[in-house]
Amino acid sequence: MAYETLLLEKQGYIAILTLNRPPTNSVSYAMLEELDRVFDELASDKEVRVLVLSGAGDRCFCAGMDVADAVNHPDVGPKGAAIWKKLDRFEKPVIAAINGHALGGGCELALAAHFRLMTDNPKALMGCPELNLGIIPGWGGTQRMARLLGRTKALDLILFSRRLSPEQALAVGLVEKVCPASSLLDEALSMARELSERPAKAVKAVLRAVSVGLDVGVEEGYKAEGEGSRMAATS
């Protein structure tokens, strides 16, 4: 399927999805609808085992929602939240290759991925500065940042609208690795290839069990783990 705001490439078991609205790769309503479709497509594609997500150009991974476009779509808040949740619960590993600014909804998108690698470009910034506009992160940012960093650090970053450099993002745990800009995608693909060689059904079971435990509660997580363990043992 062709997309207007996205680029989709497949390399073996790896899908590379690029947000394609340079220079900022801001999220239009049309992009939301295409992301919704492509996540479903990739989830059901048995040849895809890992998803790498990045942005076109070298300035922005994603600068958040296109505000001018959003005013024409009153359902953009819940729609974006639902799609970002779909990525968060994706049962194949997702690696965000953050090639530039990841702000607002773009930061929330990166937080929904399982792993985050970021360019070493010191001009690139990451954070959820929505409070500067009198709004709050509404696509899961308050929950995922707190889950990742802990309550106090998440509140500090969100309430003070802090935008972190790559090294600062690495220091607080917002990203797992900072890479030279020239090799960022290669690093992400190397990680993706290694993940693609892991037993696919077991990977899916682990992702599902962790997601259920974090989102629903530990008791339900134990149940999901048990189901996954039985499935993997008999596959």
Phi and psi in degrees as GROMACS dihedral restraints (atoms count N, CA, C in turn):
[ dihedral_restraints ]
;  ai    aj    ak    al  type     phi  dphi    fc
    3     4     5     6     1   -84.8    20    10
    4     5     6     7     1   145.3    20    10
    6     7     8     9     1  -126.0    20    10
    7     8     9    10     1   147.3    20    10
    9    10    11    12     1   -90.6    20    10
   10    11    12    13     1   -30.2    20    10
   12    13    14    15     1  -111.7    20    10
   13    14    15    16     1     2.0    20    10
   15    16    17    18     1  -132.9    20    10
   16    17    18    19     1   154.1    20    10
   18    19    20    21     1  -118.8    20    10
   19    20    21    22     1   129.9    20    10
   21    22    23    24     1  -123.3    20    10
   22    23    24    25     1   123.4    20    10
   24    25    26    27     1  -129.7    20    10
   25    26    27    28     1   145.6    20    10
   27    28    29    30     1  -123.0    20    10
   28    29    30    31     1   131.6    20    10
   30    31    32    33     1  -123.6    20    10
   31    32    33    34     1    97.4    20    10
   33    34    35    36     1    62.7    20    10
   34    35    36    37     1  -122.2    20    10
   36    37    38    39     1   -87.9    20    10
   37    38    39    40     1     5.4    20    10
   39    40    41    42     1  -109.6    20    10
   40    41    42    43     1   131.5    20    10
   42    43    44    45     1  -104.3    20    10
   43    44    45    46     1   132.9    20    10
   45    46    47    48     1  -112.1    20    10
   46    47    48    49     1   113.4    20    10
   48    49    50    51     1  -110.1    20    10
   49    50    51    52     1   122.3    20    10
   51    52    53    54     1  -115.9    20    10
   52    53    54    55     1   125.4    20    10
   54    55    56    57     1   -70.0    20    10
   55    56    57    58     1   124.9    20    10
   57    58    59    60     1  -123.9    20    10
   58    59    60    61     1    66.6    20    10
   60    61    62    63     1  -134.6    20    10
   61    62    63    64     1    61.4    20    10
   63    64    65    66     1   -65.1    20    10
   64    65    66    67     1   156.6    20    10
   66    67    68    69     1   -87.7    20    10
   67    68    69    70     1   -12.2    20    10
   69    70    71    72     1  -102.8    20    10
   70    71    72    73     1   -15.1    20    10
   72    73    74    75     1    53.6    20    10
   73    74    75    76     1    37.7    20    10
   75    76    77    78     1   -67.2    20    10
   76    77    78    79     1   154.3    20    10
   78    79    80    81     1   -90.5    20    10
   79    80    81    82     1   109.3    20    10
   81    82    83    84     1   -86.8    20    10
   82    83    84    85     1   168.2    20    10
   84    85    86    87     1   -63.2    20    10
   85    86    87    88     1   -37.0    20    10
   87    88    89    90     1   -62.5    20    10
   88    89    90    91     1   -39.0    20    10
   90    91    92    93     1   -65.4    20    10
   91    92    93    94     1   -40.2    20    10
   93    94    95    96     1   -56.1    20    10
   94    95    96    97     1   -46.3    20    10
   96    97    98    99     1   -64.9    20    10
   97    98    99   100     1   -36.8    20    10
   99   100   101   102     1   -72.4    20    10
  100   101   102   103     1   -36.7    20    10
  102   103   104   105     1   -63.5    20    10
  103   104   105   106     1   -40.2    20    10
  105   106   107   108     1   -58.1    20    10
  106   107   108   109     1   -45.8    20    10
  108   109   110   111     1   -68.6    20    10
  109   110   111   112     1   -43.5    20    10
  111   112   113   114     1   -69.9    20    10
  112   113   114   115     1   -34.7    20    10
  114   115   116   117     1   -63.8    20    10
  115   116   117   118     1   -39.2    20    10
  117   118   119   120     1   -65.5    20    10
  118   119   120   121     1   -42.0    20    10
  120   121   122   123     1   -60.3    20    10
  121   122   123   124     1   -46.7    20    10
  123   124   125   126     1   -72.6    20    10
  124   125   126   127     1   -32.3    20    10
  126   127   128   129     1   -63.4    20    10
  127   128   129   130     1   -35.4    20    10
  129   130   131   132     1   -92.9    20    10
  130   131   132   133     1    -6.0    20    10
  132   133   134   135     1   -80.1    20    10
  133   134   135   136     1   109.2    20    10
  135   136   137   138     1   -69.8    20    10
  136   137   138   139     1   -16.1    20    10
  138   139   140   141     1   -83.7    20    10
  139   140   141   142     1   -14.7    20    10
  141   142   143   144     1   -97.3    20    10
  142   143   144   145     1   124.7    20    10
  144   145   146   147     1  -113.4    20    10
  145   146   147   148     1   -22.0    20    10
  147   148   149   150     1  -141.7    20    10
  148   149   150   151     1   143.2    20    10
  150   151   152   153     1  -116.3    20    10
  151   152   153   154     1   128.2    20    10
  153   154   155   156     1  -108.3    20    10
  154   155   156   157     1   128.5    20    10
  156   157   158   159     1  -118.0    20    10
  157   158   159   160     1   129.3    20    10
  159   160   161   162     1  -148.5    20    10
  160   161   162   163     1  -175.4    20    10
  162   163   164   165     1  -123.2    20    10
  163   164   165   166     1   152.6    20    10
  165   166   167   168     1   -71.6    20    10
  166   167   168   169     1   144.9    20    10
  168   169   170   171     1    81.3    20    10
  169   170   171   172     1  -170.5    20    10
  171   172   173   174     1  -121.9    20    10
  172   173   174   175     1    11.5    20    10
  174   175   176   177     1   -96.6    20    10
  175   176   177   178     1   -43.6    20    10
  177   178   179   180     1  -137.4    20    10
  178   179   180   181     1   135.8    20    10
  180   181   182   183     1   -71.4    20    10
  181   182   183   184     1   -56.6    20    10
  183   184   185   186     1  -168.1    20    10
  184   185   186   187     1   124.5    20    10
  186   187   188   189     1   -90.9    20    10
  187   188   189   190     1    14.2    20    10
  189   190   191   192     1    97.6    20    10
  190   191   192   193     1  -165.1    20    10
  192   193   194   195     1   -71.0    20    10
  193   194   195   196     1   141.6    20    10
  195   196   197   198     1   -75.2    20    10
  196   197   198   199     1    99.7    20    10
  198   199   200   201     1   -61.0    20    10
  199   200   201   202     1   -39.3    20    10
  201   202   203   204     1   -62.4    20    10
  202   203   204   205     1   -34.7    20    10
  204   205   206   207     1   -78.6    20    10
  205   206   207   208     1   -34.5    20    10
  207   208   209   210     1   -63.4    20    10
  208   209   210   211     1   -32.6    20    10
  210   211   212   213     1   -63.0    20    10
  211   212   213   214     1   -19.0    20    10
  213   214   215   216     1   -89.4    20    10
  214   215   216   217     1    -0.8    20    10
  216   217   218   219     1  -135.8    20    10
  217   218   219   220     1    91.3    20    10
  219   220   221   222     1   -64.0    20    10
  220   221   222   223     1   -16.8    20    10
  222   223   224   225     1   -94.1    20    10
  223   224   225   226     1    11.2    20    10
  225   226   227   228     1   -63.1    20    10
  226   227   228   229     1   -33.1    20    10
  228   229   230   231     1   -62.6    20    10
  229   230   231   232     1   -61.0    20    10
  231   232   233   234     1   -65.2    20    10
  232   233   234   235     1   -31.3    20    10
  234   235   236   237     1   -66.3    20    10
  235   236   237   238     1   -47.2    20    10
  237   238   239   240     1   -62.4    20    10
  238   239   240   241     1   -42.1    20    10
  240   241   242   243     1   -60.0    20    10
  241   242   243   244     1   -41.2    20    10
  243   244   245   246     1   -66.6    20    10
  244   245   246   247     1   -38.9    20    10
  246   247   248   249     1   -72.6    20    10
  247   248   249   250     1   -40.7    20    10
  249   250   251   252     1   -63.8    20    10
  250   251   252   253     1   -35.9    20    10
  252   253   254   255     1   -64.5    20    10
  253   254   255   256     1   -37.0    20    10
  255   256   257   258     1   -60.5    20    10
  256   257   258   259     1   -40.9    20    10
  258   259   260   261     1   -68.9    20    10
  259   260   261   262     1   -42.9    20    10
  261   262   263   264     1   -56.8    20    10
  262   263   264   265     1   -34.7    20    10
  264   265   266   267     1   -98.7    20    10
  265   266   267   268     1    13.0    20    10
  267   268   269   270     1   -59.1    20    10
  268   269   270   271     1   133.5    20    10
  270   271   272   273     1   -96.9    20    10
  271   272   273   274     1    26.0    20    10
  273   274   275   276     1  -132.5    20    10
  274   275   276   277     1   144.6    20    10
  276   277   278   279     1   -58.8    20    10
  277   278   279   280     1   137.7    20    10
  279   280   281   282     1  -120.1    20    10
  280   281   282   283     1   126.0    20    10
  282   283   284   285     1  -114.1    20    10
  283   284   285   286     1   122.2    20    10
  285   286   287   288     1   -92.0    20    10
  286   287   288   289     1   117.6    20    10
  288   289   290   291     1   -96.7    20    10
  289   290   291   292     1    95.6    20    10
  291   292   293   294     1   -85.0    20    10
  292   293   294   295     1    98.4    20    10
  294   295   296   297     1   -92.1    20    10
  295   296   297   298     1     4.7    20    10
  297   298   299   300     1  -177.2    20    10
  298   299   300   301     1  -152.2    20    10
  300   301   302   303     1   -55.5    20    10
  301   302   303   304     1   135.5    20    10
  303   304   305   306     1  -129.7    20    10
  304   305   306   307     1    94.2    20    10
  306   307   308   309     1  -125.1    20    10
  307   308   309   310     1   147.2    20    10
  309   310   311   312     1    57.8    20    10
  310   311   312   313     1  -125.8    20    10
  312   313   314   315     1   -59.6    20    10
  313   314   315   316     1   -26.1    20    10
  315   316   317   318     1   -69.9    20    10
  316   317   318   319     1   -39.6    20    10
  318   319   320   321     1   -65.1    20    10
  319   320   321   322     1   -41.7    20    10
  321   322   323   324     1   -62.6    20    10
  322   323   324   325     1   -35.5    20    10
  324   325   326   327     1   -64.1    20    10
  325   326   327   328     1   -45.7    20    10
  327   328   329   330     1   -62.5    20    10
  328   329   330   331     1   -38.6    20    10
  330   331   332   333     1   -64.4    20    10
  331   332   333   334     1   -26.7    20    10
  333   334   335   336     1   -75.9    20    10
  334   335   336   337     1   -16.4    20    10
  336   337   338   339     1   -75.3    20    10
  337   338   339   340     1   162.1    20    10
  339   340   341   342     1   -80.0    20    10
  340   341   342   343     1   -30.8    20    10
  342   343   344   345     1  -136.8    20    10
  343   344   345   346     1   148.0    20    10
  345   346   347   348     1  -132.7    20    10
  346   347   348   349     1   120.4    20    10
  348   349   350   351     1  -113.0    20    10
  349   350   351   352     1   141.6    20    10
  351   352   353   354     1  -130.1    20    10
  352   353   354   355     1   145.8    20    10
  354   355   356   357     1   -59.5    20    10
  355   356   357   358     1   153.3    20    10
  357   358   359   360     1   -89.3    20    10
  358   359   360   361     1     7.3    20    10
  360   361   362   363     1   -59.5    20    10
  361   362   363   364     1   114.0    20    10
  363   364   365   366     1   -64.4    20    10
  364   365   366   367     1   -16.3    20    10
  366   367   368   369     1   -81.1    20    10
  367   368   369   370     1   -15.8    20    10
  369   370   371   372     1   -73.8    20    10
  370   371   372   373     1   135.2    20    10
  372   373   374   375     1  -126.7    20    10
  373   374   375   376     1   149.7    20    10
  375   376   377   378     1  -134.8    20    10
  376   377   378   379     1   135.1    20    10
  378   379   380   381     1   164.9    20    10
  379   380   381   382     1   176.5    20    10
  381   382   383   384     1  -118.9    20    10
  382   383   384   385     1    86.1    20    10
  384   385   386   387     1   -92.6    20    10
  385   386   387   388     1    25.4    20    10
  387   388   389   390     1   -57.4    20    10
  388   389   390   391     1   -30.9    20    10
  390   391   392   393     1   -61.5    20    10
  391   392   393   394     1   -21.7    20    10
  393   394   395   396     1   -61.3    20    10
  394   395   396   397     1   -23.5    20    10
  396   397   398   399     1  -103.0    20    10
  397   398   399   400     1     5.5    20    10
  399   400   401   402     1    79.1    20    10
  400   401   402   403     1    15.1    20    10
  402   403   404   405     1  -121.2    20    10
  403   404   405   406     1   178.5    20    10
  405   406   407   408     1  -127.2    20    10
  406   407   408   409     1   162.1    20    10
  408   409   410   411     1   -57.9    20    10
  409   410   411   412     1   126.3    20    10
  411   412   413   414     1  -122.2    20    10
  412   413   414   415     1     5.2    20    10
  414   415   416   417     1  -113.4    20    10
  415   416   417   418     1    37.2    20    10
  417   418   419   420     1    96.6    20    10
  418   419   420   421     1     1.1    20    10
  420   421   422   423     1   -63.1    20    10
  421   422   423   424     1   -40.0    20    10
  423   424   425   426     1   -63.8    20    10
  424   425   426   427     1   -37.6    20    10
  426   427   428   429     1   -77.8    20    10
  427   428   429   430     1   -46.9    20    10
  429   430   431   432     1   -72.9    20    10
  430   431   432   433     1   -34.6    20    10
  432   433   434   435     1   -68.3    20    10
  433   434   435   436     1   -40.7    20    10
  435   436   437   438     1   -65.4    20    10
  436   437   438   439     1   -38.8    20    10
  438   439   440   441     1   -65.0    20    10
  439   440   441   442     1   -37.0    20    10
  441   442   443   444     1   -80.2    20    10
  442   443   444   445     1   -42.7    20    10
  444   445   446   447     1  -108.0    20    10
  445   446   447   448     1   -14.1    20    10
  447   448   449   450     1    95.7    20    10
  448   449   450   451     1   157.9    20    10
  450   451   452   453     1   -61.6    20    10
  451   452   453   454     1   -48.9    20    10
  453   454   455   456     1   -65.0    20    10
  454   455   456   457     1   -46.0    20    10
  456   457   458   459     1   -65.7    20    10
  457   458   459   460     1   -40.8    20    10
  459   460   461   462     1   -62.4    20    10
  460   461   462   463     1   -43.4    20    10
  462   463   464   465     1   -63.6    20    10
  463   464   465   466     1   -39.4    20    10
  465   466   467   468     1   -60.6    20    10
  466   467   468   469     1   -46.2    20    10
  468   469   470   471     1   -68.3    20    10
  469   470   471   472     1   -40.6    20    10
  471   472   473   474     1   -79.7    20    10
  472   473   474   475     1   -47.5    20    10
  474   475   476   477     1   -68.0    20    10
  475   476   477   478     1   -30.3    20    10
  477   478   479   480     1   -98.8    20    10
  478   479   480   481     1     7.4    20    10
  480   481   482   483     1    50.4    20    10
  481   482   483   484     1    45.4    20    10
  483   484   485   486     1   -75.3    20    10
  484   485   486   487     1   138.7    20    10
  486   487   488   489     1  -117.6    20    10
  487   488   489   490     1   117.6    20    10
  489   490   491   492     1   -98.3    20    10
  490   491   492   493     1   142.7    20    10
  492   493   494   495     1   -72.1    20    10
  493   494   495   496     1   167.0    20    10
  495   496   497   498     1   -53.8    20    10
  496   497   498   499     1   -45.8    20    10
  498   499   500   501     1   -66.1    20    10
  499   500   501   502     1   -37.3    20    10
  501   502   503   504     1   -67.0    20    10
  502   503   504   505     1   -41.3    20    10
  504   505   506   507     1   -61.7    20    10
  505   506   507   508     1   -39.2    20    10
  507   508   509   510     1   -66.3    20    10
  508   509   510   511     1   -42.2    20    10
  510   511   512   513     1   -63.1    20    10
  511   512   513   514     1   -36.0    20    10
  513   514   515   516     1   -89.7    20    10
  514   515   516   517     1    -8.9    20    10
  516   517   518   519     1    94.5    20    10
  517   518   519   520     1    13.8    20    10
  519   520   521   522     1   -72.4    20    10
  520   521   522   523     1   -30.5    20    10
  522   523   524   525     1  -127.6    20    10
  523   524   525   526     1   158.8    20    10
  525   526   527   528     1   -91.8    20    10
  526   527   528   529     1   -24.2    20    10
  528   529   530   531     1  -156.8    20    10
  529   530   531   532     1   143.4    20    10
  531   532   533   534     1  -109.9    20    10
  532   533   534   535     1   129.5    20    10
  534   535   536   537     1  -124.6    20    10
  535   536   537   538     1   151.8    20    10
  537   538   539   540     1   -55.1    20    10
  538   539   540   541     1   139.7    20    10
  540   541   542   543     1   -53.8    20    10
  541   542   543   544     1   -37.7    20    10
  543   544   545   546     1   -69.1    20    10
  544   545   546   547     1   -20.2    20    10
  546   547   548   549     1  -119.9    20    10
  547   548   549   550     1     8.4    20    10
  549   550   551   552     1   -56.7    20    10
  550   551   552   553     1   -52.0    20    10
  552   553   554   555     1   -64.9    20    10
  553   554   555   556     1   -38.9    20    10
  555   556   557   558     1   -61.2    20    10
  556   557   558   559     1   -40.3    20    10
  558   559   560   561     1   -63.7    20    10
  559   560   561   562     1   -43.0    20    10
  561   562   563   564     1   -64.7    20    10
  562   563   564   565     1   -40.5    20    10
  564   565   566   567     1   -69.4    20    10
  565   566   567   568     1   -35.3    20    10
  567   568   569   570     1   -62.4    20    10
  568   569   570   571     1   -43.8    20    10
  570   571   572   573     1   -63.8    20    10
  571   572   573   574     1   -41.2    20    10
  573   574   575   576     1   -63.7    20    10
  574   575   576   577     1   -41.0    20    10
  576   577   578   579     1   -63.0    20    10
  577   578   579   580     1   -41.2    20    10
  579   580   581   582     1   -64.2    20    10
  580   581   582   583     1   -42.7    20    10
  582   583   584   585     1   -65.2    20    10
  583   584   585   586     1   -36.4    20    10
  585   586   587   588     1   -66.3    20    10
  586   587   588   589     1   -19.4    20    10
  588   589   590   591     1   -89.6    20    10
  589   590   591   592     1    -6.8    20    10
  591   592   593   594     1   -76.0    20    10
  592   593   594   595     1   155.9    20    10
  594   595   596   597     1   -60.9    20    10
  595   596   597   598     1   115.9    20    10
  597   598   599   600     1   -60.2    20    10
  598   599   600   601     1   -42.6    20    10
  600   601   602   603     1   -67.3    20    10
  601   602   603   604     1   -37.3    20    10
  603   604   605   606     1   -69.3    20    10
  604   605   606   607     1   -39.2    20    10
  606   607   608   609     1   -59.5    20    10
  607   608   609   610     1   -47.4    20    10
  609   610   611   612     1   -59.4    20    10
  610   611   612   613     1   -41.5    20    10
  612   613   614   615     1   -65.6    20    10
  613   614   615   616     1   -40.1    20    10
  615   616   617   618     1   -64.8    20    10
  616   617   618   619     1   -47.3    20    10
  618   619   620   621     1   -59.7    20    10
  619   620   621   622     1   -41.6    20    10
  621   622   623   624     1   -67.1    20    10
  622   623   624   625     1   -43.6    20    10
  624   625   626   627     1   -64.0    20    10
  625   626   627   628     1   -43.4    20    10
  627   628   629   630     1   -63.9    20    10
  628   629   630   631     1   -44.1    20    10
  630   631   632   633     1   -63.0    20    10
  631   632   633   634     1   -45.5    20    10
  633   634   635   636     1   -62.8    20    10
  634   635   636   637     1   -43.2    20    10
  636   637   638   639     1   -61.9    20    10
  637   638   639   640     1   -41.5    20    10
  639   640   641   642     1   -74.3    20    10
  640   641   642   643     1   -39.5    20    10
  642   643   644   645     1   -86.4    20    10
  643   644   645   646     1   -34.6    20    10
  645   646   647   648     1  -106.1    20    10
  646   647   648   649     1   -39.9    20    10
  648   649   650   651     1   143.2    20    10
  649   650   651   652     1   159.0    20    10
  651   652   653   654     1   -65.6    20    10
  652   653   654   655     1   -35.1    20    10
  654   655   656   657     1   -63.9    20    10
  655   656   657   658     1   -43.6    20    10
  657   658   659   660     1   -67.4    20    10
  658   659   660   661     1   -32.5    20    10
  660   661   662   663     1   -62.8    20    10
  661   662   663   664     1   -41.2    20    10
  663   664   665   666     1   -59.6    20    10
  664   665   666   667     1   -41.6    20    10
  666   667   668   669     1   -63.6    20    10
  667   668   669   670     1   -44.1    20    10
  669   670   671   672     1   -64.5    20    10
  670   671   672   673     1   -37.2    20    10
  672   673   674   675     1   -63.9    20    10
  673   674   675   676     1   -43.8    20    10
  675   676   677   678     1   -62.0    20    10
  676   677   678   679     1   -43.5    20    10
  678   679   680   681     1   -61.9    20    10
  679   680   681   682     1   -43.7    20    10
  681   682   683   684     1   -65.6    20    10
  682   683   684   685     1   -38.3    20    10
  684   685   686   687     1   -63.8    20    10
  685   686   687   688     1   -43.3    20    10
  687   688   689   690     1   -65.2    20    10
  688   689   690   691     1   -41.5    20    10
  690   691   692   693     1   -62.5    20    10
  691   692   693   694     1   -45.7    20    10
  693   694   695   696     1   -66.6    20    10
  694   695   696   697     1   -36.1    20    10
  696   697   698   699     1   -67.5    20    10
  697   698   699   700     1   -25.1    20    10
  699   700   701   702     1  -106.4    20    10
  700   701   702   703     1     3.0    20    10
